[in-house]
Amino acid sequence: MAEAWVTQMRMLITGGAGFIGSNFVHHMVKTYPDSEIVVLDKLTYAGRKENLQDIWSKIKFVKGDITKREDVEKVAEDCDCIVNFAAETHVDRSIVEAGTFVFTDVLGTYNLLEVARKFEVPRFEQISTDEVYGHIHAGSFQEQDKLNPRNPYSASKAGAELLCRSYFETHGLPIVITRSSNNYGPYQHPEKLVPKTIIYATLNKRIPVYGTGENVRDWIYVEDNCKAIDLVLEKGEAGQAYNIAGQQELKNIDVVKTILKLSGSSESLIEFVKDRPGHDARYSLSIDKILRLGWKPKTKFDEGIRKTLKWYQNNAAWWKPVIESERIDFHR
Ligand SMILES: NC(=O)c1ccc[n+]([C@@H]2O[C@H](COP(=O)([O-])OP(=O)(O)OC[C@H]3O[C@@H](n4cnc5c(N)ncnc54)[C@H](O)[C@@H]3O)[C@@H](O)[C@H]2O)c1
């Protein structure tokens, strides 16, 4: 990409009020102070303006829905790039009700691609997930491996990706795709494993763990992922997908026990609950391709989880209203 494009862009970031999206917006505001950043977000239960409060004057926020053509067209003209984080993201919710996932993740992405094509947007980055590969018992997935999603969330994300690829092949739309492992860090909705464990430990509440907690995930600190997404936006080859992982694989039960230990809480808070149907056993990614692009994960789990714990401890005013108003426990 030309230098001017990189430092003075007009970027459209969809889903920028959610967890990774808001961290990415923070990263881009800091890294490209001369760029114009437009955030389009529907503000579902997972999106909050508070996540962008400290940089509010530096961005343009538009409340809108990626599944609505007119909402996207209003903000996409003259964009140098679109980065699509907007999605329904919680596997448990997709098991209860899959329609919203198909609608937002697949149809919403299709809609964005059509608008990108109409306005000839020079770069389109689709934020995908390691879950599109399905699970792997030994070894690690490479980018060319078959997509084999096993739950409605990952199937919707895989559908979105395939549409992106088809727009590259058919229409020459310069798309790139990132597939990252499990992120953790500030602004993650309390329904997800890490914040839920931290918050429940703080409240001295029972912490539900699926099955025996043996499922393995790779964990990446969200800031590291944001840097990788930025790099792929700039240097990724059009039509290609890039795996992003922290190279720190842990069993869910070990993540929970680490948090309990760091927060001085007892392991007796752990409550094993009936396993999630179709629960993927292990995710693992080879990151050789993005290493060659010039990125590597910096934050060790031990350091990242301490920072995350501190953030939630210092920001109870951020999570308390969510805990009080929403159903975040899907286990019973
Ligand atoms: N969290 C992870 O560990 C992880 C890992 C790999 C990939 N991803 C992917 O990264 C992206 C962001 O994930 P997250 O964890 O930050 O999600 P999130 O649930 O925290 O945020 C999603 C955001 O999208 C917005 N949104 C939802 N539907 C929308 C619509 N129709 N129009 C506009 N905005 C809409 C929500 O309001 C919210 O701000 C997703 O695409 C997800 O699949 C997440």
PDBQT file of the ligand as one rigid body, heavy atoms in Angstrom, charges set to zero:
ROOT
HETATM    1  N1  LIG A 401     -13.831 -12.429  20.605  1.00  0.00    +0.000 N 
HETATM    2  C1  LIG A 401     -13.027 -13.321  20.060  1.00  0.00    +0.000 C 
HETATM    3  O1  LIG A 401     -12.284 -14.024  20.769  1.00  0.00    +0.000 OA
HETATM    4  C2  LIG A 401     -12.972 -13.477  18.563  1.00  0.00    +0.000 A 
HETATM    5  C3  LIG A 401     -12.036 -14.386  18.025  1.00  0.00    +0.000 A 
HETATM    6  C4  LIG A 401     -11.929 -14.495  16.637  1.00  0.00    +0.000 A 
HETATM    7  C5  LIG A 401     -12.739 -13.711  15.814  1.00  0.00    +0.000 A 
HETATM    8  N2  LIG A 401     -13.650 -12.862  16.358  1.00  0.00    +0.000 N 
HETATM    9  C6  LIG A 401     -14.462 -12.044  15.429  1.00  0.00    +0.000 C 
HETATM   10  O2  LIG A 401     -14.124 -10.689  15.682  1.00  0.00    +0.000 OA
HETATM   11  C7  LIG A 401     -15.267  -9.850  15.474  1.00  0.00    +0.000 C 
HETATM   12  C8  LIG A 401     -15.518  -9.033  16.717  1.00  0.00    +0.000 C 
HETATM   13  O3  LIG A 401     -15.730  -9.921  17.813  1.00  0.00    +0.000 OA
HETATM   14  P1  LIG A 401     -16.042  -9.362  19.262  1.00  0.00    +0.000 P 
HETATM   15  O4  LIG A 401     -15.723 -10.410  20.224  1.00  0.00    +0.000 OA
HETATM   16  O5  LIG A 401     -15.467  -8.016  19.391  1.00  0.00    +0.000 OA
HETATM   17  O6  LIG A 401     -17.622  -9.222  19.165  1.00  0.00    +0.000 OA
HETATM   18  P2  LIG A 401     -18.665  -8.413  20.049  1.00  0.00    +0.000 P 
HETATM   19  O7  LIG A 401     -19.852  -9.301  20.165  1.00  0.00    +0.000 OA
HETATM   20  O8  LIG A 401     -18.024  -7.906  21.283  1.00  0.00    +0.000 OA
HETATM   21  O9  LIG A 401     -19.005  -7.145  19.146  1.00  0.00    +0.000 OA
HETATM   22  C9  LIG A 401     -19.763  -7.216  17.975  1.00  0.00    +0.000 C 
HETATM   23  C10 LIG A 401     -20.110  -5.795  17.574  1.00  0.00    +0.000 C 
HETATM   24  O10 LIG A 401     -20.860  -5.839  16.345  1.00  0.00    +0.000 OA
HETATM   25  C11 LIG A 401     -21.984  -4.995  16.478  1.00  0.00    +0.000 C 
HETATM   26  N3  LIG A 401     -23.049  -5.494  15.584  1.00  0.00    +0.000 N 
HETATM   27  C12 LIG A 401     -23.733  -6.663  15.707  1.00  0.00    +0.000 A 
HETATM   28  N4  LIG A 401     -24.636  -6.756  14.705  1.00  0.00    +0.000 NA
HETATM   29  C13 LIG A 401     -24.487  -5.650  13.938  1.00  0.00    +0.000 A 
HETATM   30  C14 LIG A 401     -25.125  -5.176  12.757  1.00  0.00    +0.000 A 
HETATM   31  N5  LIG A 401     -26.111  -5.880  12.165  1.00  0.00    +0.000 N 
HETATM   32  N6  LIG A 401     -24.743  -3.998  12.231  1.00  0.00    +0.000 NA
HETATM   33  C15 LIG A 401     -23.751  -3.266  12.825  1.00  0.00    +0.000 A 
HETATM   34  N7  LIG A 401     -23.136  -3.657  13.948  1.00  0.00    +0.000 NA
HETATM   35  C16 LIG A 401     -23.487  -4.833  14.495  1.00  0.00    +0.000 A 
HETATM   36  C17 LIG A 401     -22.366  -5.056  17.948  1.00  0.00    +0.000 C 
HETATM   37  O11 LIG A 401     -23.164  -3.959  18.337  1.00  0.00    +0.000 OA
HETATM   38  C18 LIG A 401     -20.984  -5.060  18.595  1.00  0.00    +0.000 C 
HETATM   39  O12 LIG A 401     -20.514  -3.745  18.772  1.00  0.00    +0.000 OA
HETATM   40  C19 LIG A 401     -16.409 -10.778  15.120  1.00  0.00    +0.000 C 
HETATM   41  O13 LIG A 401     -16.580 -10.770  13.727  1.00  0.00    +0.000 OA
HETATM   42  C20 LIG A 401     -15.955 -12.149  15.612  1.00  0.00    +0.000 C 
HETATM   43  O14 LIG A 401     -16.510 -13.176  14.841  1.00  0.00    +0.000 OA
HETATM   44  C21 LIG A 401     -13.787 -12.734  17.703  1.00  0.00    +0.000 A 
ENDROOT
TORSDOF 0
